[in-house]
Amino acid sequence: MPKQHYDIAPSITKGGPLGIPTLLSPNVLASTGVDQEIGGKMSLIAIEAAIRISDPAKRDAAVAAAGPIQKATRDDEPGCLVYCFAADPCEDDLIQVYELWEDEDTLNAHFDHANYHNMREMLGGFGLKSAVSRKHLISKSAPVYGSDMKASAKFE
């Protein structure tokens, strides 16, 4: 059985609450059990990063070259739920990174995996101006939209 990821295309096609496209397949959250309080047990780790390419004209080529490594990471590494390197639409030298991992063990395994080292080497070849990344431990998850279709920041 193929590994399940966040499936973007079907959600965009169907649209989310109020007709706004969603980026996450609801089946993935249900299958990972993250739509609930964790209760002291670590659940998910998100990584966000901002990578700046020295020559903005090379940014899109860097994102394209990252595609096969992103796919390999998603397909081959257990615990990888999201692995996305994307061109920022407002800043021509910026690549935005979003990753979602099941737990510390799977993230640690990623740091030892060839995909991680290949991505670093490939991006470095395009000339990095800067790279800043942070990891976030997620202890709760909930839908943004309630049954009334109103957005809420609350975790109830």
C-alpha positions, -999 to 999 in steps of 0.1 A, spaced: 0 0 0 15 34 -10 24 58 18 -2 85 24 7 122 22 -11 154 23 -29 153 -10 -32 188 -23 -49 185 -57 -82 167 -47 -88 192 -19 -82 222 -42 -105 207 -68 -133 202 -42 -127 234 -24 -129 240 14 -153 259 36 -168 289 20 -155 277 -13 -119 285 -3 -95 258 -15 -79 238 13 -43 225 11 -47 194 33 -67 163 27 -89 157 57 -82 119 55 -46 125 64 -53 143 96 -77 116 107 -53 89 98 -25 104 118 -46 111 148 -35 147 151 -69 162 153 -69 158 190 -49 169 221 -17 150 225 -18 149 263 19 152 270 30 128 243 49 144 214 31 141 182 42 161 152 71 183 143 68 211 118 99 227 102 97 260 85 126 276 67 135 306 45 163 300 20 176 329 0 194 323 -33 223 347 -41 212 351 -77 174 355 -79 175 343 -116 185 309 -103 158 305 -77 132 288 -99 158 264 -112 167 255 -76 131 248 -68 127 226 -99 159 207 -91 145 201 -56 114 184 -70 128 148 -74 144 150 -39 111 162 -24 93 133 -40 119 108 -29 117 121 7 79 119 7 79 84 -9 109 68 8 111 82 44 87 68 70 71 96 91 74 123 64 39 138 60 48 170 41 81 180 25 77 211 3 102 236 -10 84 263 -29 91 296 -46 79 326 -26 55 346 -48 65 380 -34 103 378 -31 123 366 -61 153 352 -42 133 333 -15 124 296 -12 99 288 15 102 253 32 75 235 50 80 200 65 58 179 88 72 148 106 54 123 127 79 124 156 116 130 166 127 96 156 115 100 120 130 135 118 163 122 132 163 94 106 157 121 79 188 140 90 208 108 84 192 100 51 208 106 17 178 127 6 186 153 33 223 154 23 214 155 -14 190 184 -9 216 204 11 243 198 -15 220 206 -45 208 238 -30 243 249 -20 253 245 -56 229 273 -65 246 298 -42 229 305 -9 227 340 4 212 328 37 191 300 52 171 302 85 151 272 97 132 264 129 114 234 142 81 235 161 66 208 183 29 205 177 9 195 208 -26 202 195 -44 203 162 -79 213 152 -98 224 121 -97 261 113 -133 261 103 -161 249 126 -194 234 115 -207 269 112 -181 276 86 -165 303 107 -127 305 112 -115 302 147 -81 303 164 -94 282 194 -84 246 200 -116 231 215 
